Amino acid sequence: MRNAKAIEERFFKILTGIASYSLIVILGFIILIIFIKGFNAISLKMILHTPKGGYYYGGEGGVLNAIAGSLYIAFGATFIAIILGIPSALFLNVHLISYKRTQNTIRYLLDALWGIPSIVYGAFGFTLMLYLGMNASLIAGIITVALLITPIIIRTFDEVLSTIPKGLHEASLSIGYTRTELAFKIIFKQGFSGFITAVLLAFGRGIGDAASVLFTAGYTDLVPTHLDEPAATLPLAIFFQLGSPIPEVRERAYASAAILTIIILMVSLVARTLSKKYSKSNLK
Amino acid sequence: MKPTRTIVNRISGSWMIISLLLILMLPLIIGIALFIKATPLFEVQSFYKLITSMNWSPVEGKFGFWPFIFGSLFVTLLSFLFAAPVCLLAAIYLTQFASKKLIRIMHPVIDILAGIPSVIYGMWGIIIIVPFVSGILGPAFDIKSPGYSILAGGIVLALMCIPYMLNMLIETFNTVPLGLKEAALSLGATQWESIKHVILKKSYPGIISSYGLGIAKAFGETLAVMMVVGNMVQITFNPFQAGYPLPALIANNYGEMLSIPLYDSALMFAALILLGVILLINLFFRYFIYKTQK
């Protein structure tokens, strides 16, 4: 009897352990494959040149157009998402601090919004574009991605803001701060680590998302110079080049994937270090 | 109080409300916009017929969505079968058995897994999973498979959903009061018995919700699935054959949708189905979590 219990205990401990460690192995495996495949094809030319004539048949050139397009879209979208998202999160935690019910309802709706897949945002962006008479362009891509990442920014920032003690509100208001000053001078500063995490998380999501820009940003071999020009993006560059029957072009898809993965890993690393650095000085 | 401070306060206060309302209205706006675009389709075929018909040939004006809905359901179900046990086991280990050091390592691992873009998962699937299905799994079951199949889609999708579900499960297990477990242990239960009879039972609603939300996430995933699933309009119960999920339908045909009448309406209708299903699942399970946690 005793023995059976011990065996069951051991069995499940090992089984659950295997499940956990396998995740580390899977992550390692994915990254290893991407890098092994990618570093065979990667070169400075890939990063510094746009596609030249015959590029898609194995000719000269690189994916600078996609790198630039992706960065433009991710920066632009993050910028819009900050303008919309940060005030929303502050409002939720400053003005609504005493209305727990409203707060929870809003959080509930935002969480549900987070779950909407990016292809739906893409389709919506497309209808919006047709309605406004625009073509596939940088600005259409930026707006679509911005809508996609704003709920992420709000909820991530809000998660940190909601841990700020209420006494801080009361103290600030009692010495005559307006709500706005309280929000931006006190609460924002206290939650700065959350701000960094939220922005970088949203940026990473924005730069890696393909389904939302598929309809809206278009694709081009040039680096866009105006907001109304179409823009290529890295995820789509990977996707299109991977569909090619020519091995050299597929090799470039691997290289582009390695570039995108490096960008994502770097963003994640920066987010970790910065948020650790800024949360040290917080009031507890 | 200086007047400028009041004005600044007013302006910024209104901006906060406007931006928050704008975001909260977003699902409604998206739904209405997609619905308006999809209405021409309802004039040709009834809603019920659109959903259940198997006849898909846009050139003849026939739009039957059942093969795509079926494809989506099949891929999602497979991915769920792969991901659910792994997530549950890993979540148990990470909240009950794991050392502090392992947890410190696992946090970034889960975050990075969740942060890898879907196109990278798709590419990895093409390099690893597709040959694995056609070269090893297929022959092992004595089935000929092109590799690009529902099974491959399910495996890739499962990997993408694991970090998402795992995070929610960990959160659920962490909300179980430690006292309950301690009480069980003090009555002589082993570590595993206390998990089986106390923790799992107590967090049962949370587990269901995490699974539900994971399914919703899998249902809407586009690019990674589309790259490995084969994209053939057919209904088959053989996972080694190709399928064609709804999101892939939208993403694959955006180029030609303006050249065939009603095609754009059909694709927007597909997006509307996705939005409706996923939003409903999300609202339901999040409400369920909220109610049961109180």
Interface residues (C-beta under 8 A of the other chain):
Chain A: K5 A6 E8 E9 F12 K13 L15 T16 G17 I18 A19 S20 S22 L23 I24 I26 L27 F29 I30 I33 I34 K37 I83 L84 G85 P87 S88 L90 F91 L92 H95 N104 I106 Y108 L109 L110 D111 A112 L113 G115 I116 P117 S118 I119 V120 Y121 G122 A123 F124 F126 T127 L128 Y131 L147 T150 P151 I154 G176 T178 R179 T180 E181 A183 F184 L201 G204 R205 I207 G208 D209 A210 A211 L214 F215 P235 L236 I238 F239 L242 A253 Y254 A257 L260 T261 I264 L265 V267 S268 R272
Chain B: M1 R5 T6 V8 N9 S12 G13 W15 M16 I17 S19 L20 L22 I23 L24 L26 P27 I29 I30 A33 L34 I36 K37 P85 V86 L89 A90 I92 Y93 L94 Q96 F97 A98 L102 I105 M106 P108 V109 I110 D111 I112 L113 G115 I116 P117 S118 V119 I120 Y121 G122 M123 W124 I126 I127 I128 L159 I162 P163 L166 T190 Q191 W192 E193 I195 L213 A216 K217 F219 G220 E221 T222 L223 M227 P247 I250 A251 Y254 L267 M268 A271 L274 L275 I278 L279 I281 N282 L283 R286 Y287 Y290
